[in-house]
Amino acid sequence: MLPATPSRPFGAVLTAMVTPMREDGAIDLDAAVRLATHLVDHGHDGLVLNGTTGESPTTHAPEKADLISAVVAAVGDRAAIVAGAGSNDTLHAVRMAEQAAEAGADGLLVVSPYYSRPSQDGVVRHVTAVADSTPLPVMLYDVPGRTGVRFAQPTLDALAAHERVVAMKDATGDVYAAAKAAARTGLAWYSGDDSLYLPFLAHGAAGIVSVVGHVAGPQLAAITAAHDAGDHARALEIFLSIAPAIDALNGQGFQAVAAKAAVWSLGLIPSRHLRLPNVAASDEDVEAVRAGLSAAGIVDALSTVL
């Protein structure tokens, strides 16, 4: 694992990993370990477990802890393992954080409380309670399209003063506000939107928490390296090459469904099953996803290493 730095406390390229499941709905830990190992072998220096793409709303405490433990044992010496601790119930989020720490996670992903739509004071108190519950560093997650509550700027300032709040995963689409907030707070900013990774890098982002990283980890790592080296033309060239895959995995808004279809179609997991209310991709959907991967050159590239 690359050494953590203040500018990149969780590495640069992370994927919000799907949670593989068997056809009966049970979590497939063996498949999860294989997938995590593949991702770390292909461009990743971090993984996010038990996030939205990992179907966190429908997996339960023992399952979440078992998944973290298994992945940490497999790749925890080579990648930062960040565990979701998001809930609209603060006590529930605290318990998830404590269990993640016990299972060996390196950090926590804490989303603003969804559905309840608390005040900004409530958001601050919620995140503070979670951050106070373990010694782990915290990545905030701002995704108002799912939560209905955005982190206000004064809220970010207050939370950035907490010694364990070190980063933000930004899925607001507001790159301008992100640049100003990152500069003001000193938090490491991660793009939470595959399609905006280059603009976020140009505005000072540390890296990405990705969906397309399931199938394009090497390309994301190459984009990051090219940008770091000042070769922006090369970064753009690589980015545009994977645009069909970005569209395939994100275009319909069902990222967990499309990501599972993608890794299943490539033989990286044995089942594309999801728990309701998510419904597994149809054969037609899988073909559409695979067409996007083929257009991005990913099917051929992966076939040479699998």
Disulfide bonds with the S-S distance in Angstrom:
none
